[in-house]
Amino acid sequence: MTPGLDHVPPLILASGSAARRQILTGAGVPFLVHPANIDEKVLKEDLLAKGQPPIAIAPALARAKALARSKQTPGLVIGADQTLDLDGTLFNKAATMAEAEASLRLLRGKTHQLHSATALALSGQLVWQEVVSASLTMRDFSDQFLSRYLEQQGPAILSCVGGYQLEAHGVQLFEQIDGDYFTILGLPLSGLLAQLRQYGILDQ
């Protein structure tokens, strides 16, 4: 137990991500969901305007989420975010299927990075953070494959930066993946679980 805590604080996930909820549930972590009320788009644009690279934007957004919720809600708060980085260029989620197709064409045959950041806040103060990266290389798939993939997956891929879900058919897009599975899904677990044990939320 972290010094100064005489009880186990509730754990709050400051994210509406279904994937992150599933990861924590699957790992047996007890938590409540209270998404942070921040304008991610404005914050991201401000960071880009200041020249921040994708690997710095992910932890900045994770911190902002954790701190915003922690200032409003008692308990230990998890903030998380993920950025897709192709040679220093930040990719956002596609708004349309046409944008998703364009993104996949840009990523085809190239290696990109996913930077997944996690932050913990308590009583309005940041108490821990980390960013973990994975490298993914898309194969040089055919236009025919891409058309079929987009038709089969439909608008569901618009919820995923890069236009793929590795836990679903998106895995067929890749020829090599280097990195932790949970990092790719957007919530690295090893460091987070170690912190939750320190706070008594999980057994030592």
ChimeraX attribute file (.defattr): number of C-alpha atoms within 10 A of each C-alpha:
attribute: neighborCount
match mode: 1-to-1
recipient: residues
	/A:1	16
	/A:2	13
	/A:3	7
	/A:4	6
	/A:5	10
	/A:6	8
	/A:7	11
	/A:8	14
	/A:9	15
	/A:10	14
	/A:11	21
	/A:12	24
	/A:13	24
	/A:14	25
	/A:15	23
	/A:16	12
	/A:17	15
	/A:18	8
	/A:19	14
	/A:20	18
	/A:21	18
	/A:22	11
	/A:23	17
	/A:24	16
	/A:25	12
	/A:26	9
	/A:27	11
	/A:28	10
	/A:29	15
	/A:30	12
	/A:31	17
	/A:32	14
	/A:33	15
	/A:34	15
	/A:35	18
	/A:36	22
	/A:37	12
	/A:38	13
	/A:39	11
	/A:40	14
	/A:41	11
	/A:42	10
	/A:43	15
	/A:44	18
	/A:45	13
	/A:46	13
	/A:47	17
	/A:48	15
	/A:49	9
	/A:50	9
	/A:51	11
	/A:52	15
	/A:53	15
	/A:54	25
	/A:55	22
	/A:56	16
	/A:57	25
	/A:58	24
	/A:59	25
	/A:60	22
	/A:61	26
	/A:62	25
	/A:63	25
	/A:64	24
	/A:65	29
	/A:66	29
	/A:67	26
	/A:68	20
	/A:69	28
	/A:70	25
	/A:71	15
	/A:72	11
	/A:73	16
	/A:74	15
	/A:75	19
	/A:76	27
	/A:77	35
	/A:78	30
	/A:79	30
	/A:80	30
	/A:81	24
	/A:82	26
	/A:83	27
	/A:84	24
	/A:85	21
	/A:86	16
	/A:87	11
	/A:88	13
	/A:89	12
	/A:90	16
	/A:91	14
	/A:92	17
	/A:93	17
	/A:94	20
	/A:95	12
	/A:96	12
	/A:97	17
	/A:98	10
	/A:99	15
	/A:100	23
	/A:101	18
	/A:102	15
	/A:103	18
	/A:104	18
	/A:105	16
	/A:106	12
	/A:107	20
	/A:108	19
	/A:109	16
	/A:110	15
	/A:111	18
	/A:112	21
	/A:113	23
	/A:114	25
	/A:115	26
	/A:116	27
	/A:117	28
	/A:118	28
	/A:119	25
	/A:120	29
	/A:121	25
	/A:122	21
	/A:123	16
	/A:124	19
	/A:125	16
	/A:126	17
	/A:127	14
	/A:128	15
	/A:129	20
	/A:130	17
	/A:131	21
	/A:132	22
	/A:133	22
	/A:134	18
	/A:135	17
	/A:136	20
	/A:137	18
	/A:138	19
	/A:139	16
	/A:140	14
	/A:141	16
	/A:142	11
	/A:143	10
	/A:144	8
	/A:145	12
	/A:146	16
	/A:147	11
	/A:148	12
	/A:149	17
	/A:150	19
	/A:151	11
	/A:152	11
	/A:153	16
	/A:154	11
	/A:155	16
	/A:156	13
	/A:157	20
	/A:158	19
	/A:159	14
	/A:160	16
	/A:161	18
	/A:162	26
	/A:163	25
	/A:164	22
	/A:165	19
	/A:166	15
	/A:167	10
	/A:168	9
	/A:169	12
	/A:170	15
	/A:171	14
	/A:172	15
	/A:173	23
	/A:174	18
	/A:175	14
	/A:176	13
	/A:177	17
	/A:178	12
	/A:179	15
	/A:180	16
	/A:181	15
	/A:182	17
	/A:183	20
	/A:184	24
	/A:185	18
	/A:186	23
	/A:187	26
	/A:188	24
	/A:189	17
	/A:190	11
	/A:191	14
	/A:192	18
	/A:193	16
	/A:194	13
	/A:195	19
	/A:196	19
	/A:197	14
	/A:198	15
	/A:199	20
	/A:200	15
	/A:201	20
	/A:202	15
	/A:203	10
	/A:204	10
